Amino acid sequence: MGSCFSAESRSPHPTSPSTSFRKRKSNAKKRLGSRASSFEYWRNEPLHRIPGRIFLNGSSQVASLFTQQGKKGTNQDAMVVWENFCSRQDTIFCGVFDGHGPYGHMVAKRVRDSLPLKLNAHWEVNVPGEEVLKEISVNAAGSMNIEETASASADEDSRISVDAEETEKHPEIFQTLKESFLTAFKVMDRELKTHQSIDCFCSGTTAVTLIKQGYDLIVGNVGDSRAVLGTRENDDSLVAVQLTVDLKPNLPAEEERIRKCKGRVFALQDEPEVARVWLPNNDSPGLAMARAFGDFCLKDFGLISVPEMSYRRLTEKDEFIVLATDGIWDVLSNKEVVDIVAATSRRASAARALVESAVRAWRYKYPTSKVDDCAVVCLFLDPASHKVCSASIAKSKEQPGSAVQVHNGHNGDRTGLARSGTCRESDEGDDTNKNEEEKETREEEIDPESEIEWSALEGVSRVNTLLNLPRFEPDKEDKGMRKQN
């Protein structure tokens, strides 16, 4: 239920980052193919103006997104849905990111914005027969060039071994995208380590991401956020299929790797169910996951950012996928989640209905605990949405965008391995962080048709029945949620 815990401690600041790799050659811009030219457009165009990209509360014809701040301070969760990804009309990228640590909200948003660009660039490089695409280099916002690509691709530490049998049973697109995921995640973590305005020494984020192209689904996961599929059995009953593994430190393989690197894994006495990662000779930082972006205080002691990759061939029986941070999964089971989504009459309201149900479950199951941040992406997979609707892309063009929020960390006194905003009874976030969050939310004007009045939230009574919760009567705090968000 917590991500990071620390006793009072201080660790030396890492060496000053070098910016030499960010320099672009004067001849970096080349004539590219059709998909690459669109990538050039992405490089030079603000992210919020890209058609089909949604990163705040809202919906399209194939997806519903919603996030809500908990009671631990700044909302450190982030999310994104990107239709028409890589200029492929049958392709969509989704991701949910759960930040932790003093600057976790900045890390999560940085990964949300940068990782898809890196993934796209590496995917294009790996496409056979398009040699010209190997000349792609990304500017400081994308922060990688082709030399970095080659270096990262050659780094065996960023790979997951695949035996011959696994290679044969998966299609070529999985092998291509797996290489792209592994390399993009490696480069993303490297960028965070040298980032000048975000201190990632004891801050980081999870990332559960997917690319759906037609009926092919490729999932890459780091940390303990989760992806679950809602599908029908032969008797037409709805079942939940977990697509990812929560990469916790107590998993045998994860714990073995951490211990081999001299890290320690144990749970605190007052929360015996939460295994955490600790430094060899210091009771900090107490990270509740075995893989994450950032958290460089632990990268020499077993923490990695290598994604666990999986592939699934979708069928007509698969209805939707839910990506969510652990604020959802800590209080709701996989089956409860898919039942709530299925019980919601309007797709646009599915993610919000799930978040509101989780908040009520938090108050019912853990009345003395602070509600965690929650972020949800619901991706719908009925036959009509296996081929991404051009209408949803056109609709996104009509919606006003938001300016990309630029976060500037504090390079002054280091907070050391201070207690994270996602840890148990953390202090409330400071006013500066709250203002940043409010500004980003205000700048994104949500389509009024996708906004849901509290009194009109569909399926509330059915959801309460599904969760076996008492009748819900909104209090003053609940009534203010819509205004707050």
Salt bridges, closest charged atoms under 4 A:
GLU40 OE2 - ARG43 NH1 2.56
GLU45 OE2 - ARG49 NH1 3.88
ASP113 OD1 - ARG53 NH2 2.65
ASP113 OD1 - ARG112 NE 2.95
GLU124 OE1 - ARG35 NE 3.51
GLU124 OE2 - ARG88 NH1 3.70
GLU130 OE2 - ARG35 NH2 2.73
GLU131 OE1 - LYS134 NZ 2.82
GLU147 OE2 - LYS25 NZ 3.17
GLU148 OE2 - ARG190 NH1 2.80
ASP155 OD2 - LYS186 NZ 3.04
GLU156 OE2 - ARG159 NE 3.42
GLU179 OE1 - ARG159 NH1 2.66
ASP189 OD2 - LYS299 NZ 2.65
GLU191 OE2 - ARG110 NE 2.83
GLU191 OE1 - LYS118 NZ 2.70
ASP199 OD2 - ARG414 NH1 3.26
ASP216 OD1 - ARG313 NH1 2.99
ASP224 OD2 - LYS248 NZ 3.13
ASP246 OD2 - ARG226 NH2 2.44
GLU254 OE1 - ARG257 NH1 2.90
GLU254 OE2 - ARG291 NH2 2.85
GLU255 OE2 - ARG259 NH2 2.57
GLU256 OE2 - LYS260 NZ 3.28
ASP270 OD2 - ARG424 NH1 2.77
GLU271 OE2 - ARG276 NE 2.62
GLU271 OE2 - ARG424 NH1 3.85
ASP283 OD1 - ARG264 NH2 2.80
ASP295 OD2 - HIS100 NE2 2.63
ASP318 OD1 - ARG312 NH2 3.78
GLU319 OE2 - ARG232 NE 2.69
ASP339 OD1 - LYS335 NZ 2.82
GLU356 OE2 - ARG352 NE 3.40
ASP372 OD1 - LYS72 NZ 3.95
ASP382 OD2 - ARG347 NH2 2.02
GLU436 OE1 - HIS105 NE2 3.75
GLU436 OE1 - HIS407 ND1 3.42
GLU437 OE2 - LYS109 NZ 2.72
GLU440 OE1 - LYS109 NZ 3.83
GLU440 OE2 - ARG112 NH2 3.06
ASP447 OD2 - LYS395 NZ 3.42
GLU451 OE2 - ARG482 NH2 3.89
GLU453 OE2 - ARG482 NH2 3.43
GLU458 OE2 - ARG346 NH1 3.63
GLU473 OE2 - ARG471 NE 2.86
GLU477 OE2 - LYS71 NZ 2.29
GLU477 OE1 - ARG363 NH2 3.97
ASP478 OD1 - ARG363 NH1 2.29
